[in-house]
Structure formats: structure tokens, C-alpha cells
């Protein structure tokens, strides 16, 4: 598949309607955050708030009403099977821990898959006021500005972003990064991808992810001139891990991430 046919979701007007809904969800989530909504724990011990549930419910209602044949996969409400080859993948509050603590790295993430491939990516960081949008074949933008990844060519000169150190406990990649890279910084949640898309970081290493964590990032990074894969090098959001880079240091990082 080359450029995604935006007419499949109603053309530019359909995309604008989705962005309006996402922005409204951002305002709603900020209101919940100001109220100090309480959090509970899911069976896997990850936190969930009223904002997570409310944002996903609103987005699911909007998307299923507008695109009844499309599938839906959300972190909080699970999967609804598709009648056609389109599926929306949603993380209503990516970075719930940051949301609870008042950090600005949380986001609302929506990806659209066509035949299993991410083709539209939307990421809103309400606390920062940043809206990221990408359509396959049409570039990536933040607040209307084109995005391009960095041009750093060597891993030894690279700034590498990572999330929680606990993610690396079972994988063993973290000890290899300091010896092989110029510097490393912990930009959790979508913040790491933000830095990559702005050319301020050269790669993001995510050892433990779900598809809804990275569906928009896959489109955004590729459309900004970078590369996105799992730790085996497969260009998928379903591999359980994610490696996003400017493309120039990707193979060097794959060699590290593939070592256990």
C-alpha cells in the first residue's frame, strides 16, 4: 500500500471531525485532571482513572457511529471486530501514571490500521498543547508544522530516549546503551516520540509495549523520515516491543536490542 486514501474516512473533513473530537477529549481529560480524579488498579496492577474510561467511551461512540464497518481496539474496552479492513486503535490516556502525578507527558492516542498497517496517526498532548497528525504518504505535522527526524548518523553520537527502567529488567538491553551511545534520557510515554519527531532525540527504545501504545507513533515516525519496527526488525506495532529512530542508527540499535 502506498499513500492512504483519506476518502475512506471521509476525506479531509472526516479527519478534521476526528481531530475536533480528540481536542474535545483533551479538554475533558484536563478537567478530570484538575478535579484530581481518583485512580484504581486493573488486574495487571496498571492504574486506570475515570478520565481513561470517559475518553475511550467518547471516542468509541464517535468512531463507531461515523464508521460502523470499522473495527475498534481500545485499552480499556477491548476489541470490536471489523466488517471491513479498517480498525481504530485507541489509548485514551497513554501515561496514566504521569496524568495522575500532574506530569505533561501523557497523551491521547489514536491510530488507524488498514489491512493491519498503521496509516493514520493522531497524538494529542493536552498539557503541552501539542497535536501530532500523520497520514501515510502525506507527511507528519505538529500543530500544522512539518516534522523531520534528526540526521545523526552514528549511534556513538546519538541521544537515545527510553521509558521506565523497569521495562528493561527482563530484556537486558539497558546496560548496553550507555556504552554504545552518546547519551540517554528517560522521556516516558509519548514524550520520547515527541523528542524524536522534533529531531531532539535520535531514537526511542521501548522494550514492552502494546499496539495501542505506539499505533500513531509508527505512522508519525515513518512520515517524518524515520523508521519504526519491533526489536526483531519487523515493521509491526504488534511485536510487543518498539524501536523508533531517525533511520540512520536503526540497524546499530537493532543489533543491541536483539542481544539478550
N, C-alpha and C positions, 0 to 999 in steps of 0.2 A: 504494500500500500504506500502511495506517495503522499501528496497533500490530502488532508482530511477535508471532505466535502461538508462545509459548515451548514449547507442547506438541510442536512439530515437532522439538525436540531433547530431548524427554523431560521437559518442564516444569521447575519449579524444581530438582527432583532431578538432572535432566540437566545443568543449568547448574552446580549445586553440584559434581557429579562433575568437570566440566571445570575449575572453579576449584581443586579439590583437586589435579588433575593439574598445573595451572600452578604452584601453590605448591610442589609436589614438584620440579618442574623448576627453580624458583628456588633451592631448596636445593642441587640438583645443580650448577647453574651456579656458585653461590657456592663450592662445594667445589673445582670446577675452578679458579676464580679464586685461591683460597688456595694451590693447588698450583703456581700460576704456569705453567699450560699454555702451550706454545709456539704461535705463530701462523705461518701461511703465507699466501701471496698467491694469490688467484684470478686467472683470465685478465684481468680488468678492473683488476687491481692492488689491489682492496679486500682487507682482511685476513679470515681465517677461522680459527677455533680449534676444538679438539676439543669445546669446550662448545657452539659453534654446531651442530655436526653431531649431538652427542648429544641436545641438547634437541629439535631438529627431529625426529630419529628417534623419540624417545619420544612426542612429541605426535602425529606422523603415525600411529604404531601405535595409540595410544589412539583417535584420531578415526575412523580408517578401520575399526577393529573395532566401534566403537559406532554409526557412521553410514556403513555400506558404500555407500549410494547417493549420498552427498555427494561433491563434488569437493574437491580439496586443491591449494593453490598455496603452496609454501614457497620461501624464498630459496635454500636450499641444495640441495633435491632436485627443484625444479621442479613441474610440474603433473600432476595425475591428474584425468582427465575425470570429470564428474559424470553420474550416471544421472537425477538429479532437478535441481531448480533451486537447491539449496544448495551453497555452496562455502566451505570454510575457507581463510583467507589468513593465513599464519604467517611472522613474522620471529623466529627463535629467540633471537637476541641482537641487538637493534637498538642500535647504538652499540658495535660490536666494538672500535673504537679506544679508547673510554672504558673498556671492560671490560679490555682489555689493560693500560691505564695505571692501573687502580685507581680511576677516577672513578665517582661514583654515578649518572650519568645514563643508563646502559644499562638495557634493559628486555627483557621477553619479551612479544611482541605477538601477539594472535590476534583476527582479525575473521571474522565470518560474513556472507556475502552471500546474499541471497535474490532471485532474478531479477536479479542484478547489482547490487543495492543493499545497502550495509552495514547490517545490522540488529542485530548483537550485537558489542560491542567489549570486549575484556579486555586490560589492560596491567598487568603486574607489574613494579615496580622493586625487585628483591630487596635491593639495597644500601641502599635507603631504607626498606624495609618497607611500601611503599605498593602497594595493589591497587585498580585502577580498573576499574569494571564498568558497562556501559550496555546496555540493551535498548531498541530503538526503541519509543517510546510509554510507557516505564516509568521514564524519568529516568536520571541518571548519578550514580554514587557513588564515593567514595574511602574505603576501609576502613569502609564502611557509612554514611558521611555523605553527604548530598545535596550535589551540586556546582552552582554557578551562576557564570556568567561575569560580568565587570565591567559597570558601567553608564556607562563613559566614552563620551561622545557624539561627541567631535571628535578627528580624527586629530592635530591640533596639541597635544592633551592626553594622547596615548596613549604607552604603553610598548610597543614592538614587539620581539618576540623573533625571532632568526634563528639559523641554524646556522653551518656553516663558511663563511668568506668566499670560499673558492674556488668555492662553488656559484654565486656571483653574477658570476663572471668573464665568462661568455658572455652573461649576461642584461642586465646594466646597470641593475638595479633599486637596488642598494645606495646609489649616490651620491644618489638621490632621497629616501631615507628620513630622513637627518639633517635635511634642510631642511624636511621636511613633518611630522615627528613630534616629540613632546616629548623622548623618549629612546629608545635602542635598546640591547638587551642580547643577548649571544650565549649562549643556553641551548640547547645542542646536544641531538640525539637526542630522546627523549620528554620531556626536562626542560622544553622550551619549551611543550609542550602541558600539562604539569603546571601550569606557572605560569598559563597561560590558564584552565584549568579551576578554579584556586583564586582567580581574579579578581585575580591579581597582575600579569599582563600582559594586554594588550588584543587582541593579535593575534600570530600566528606566520606568518612568511613563509618558505616552503620552495620554492626555485626548481627543485630537481632531486630528484625522489622516484620510488620505485616503489610499486605498490599495497600491498605488504606493509609499507611504512614507515608508512602512515597509515590502514590499514583500521579499526583500533579507534578512532583519534582522530576519524575522521569521525562515528562514532556518539556518542562521548563528548561532543564539542563541541556537536553539534546537540541532544542530550538535556540539556545543561547550559544551553541557551538561546542558543547561539551559531550561527554559520554556517560552513560548510565548502564550499570549491569549489576548482577549479584557477584558474590565472591568467586564464583567459578568462571565468570566472564560472560555468562548467558544474559542476553538483553531482556530481562524479565523483572517484573515487580513481585513475582510470586515465589522467589527463591529463598526467602527467609533472611536474606542479608542484602545490603545495598552498598555499592561503591559508585560514587558520582565524582567526576573530575573534569578538568579542562580538556581532557582527551590526551594531552601530551604526556602526562605522567601516569596514565591509567595502567598501562602494561606493567610498569615497575611496581605499582601498588598491588596489582593482581598477584604478582609473584610473592609479595609479602603476605597478603591476605589468604592465599592458598596454602600457606605453611601452617600446620597445626603444632 
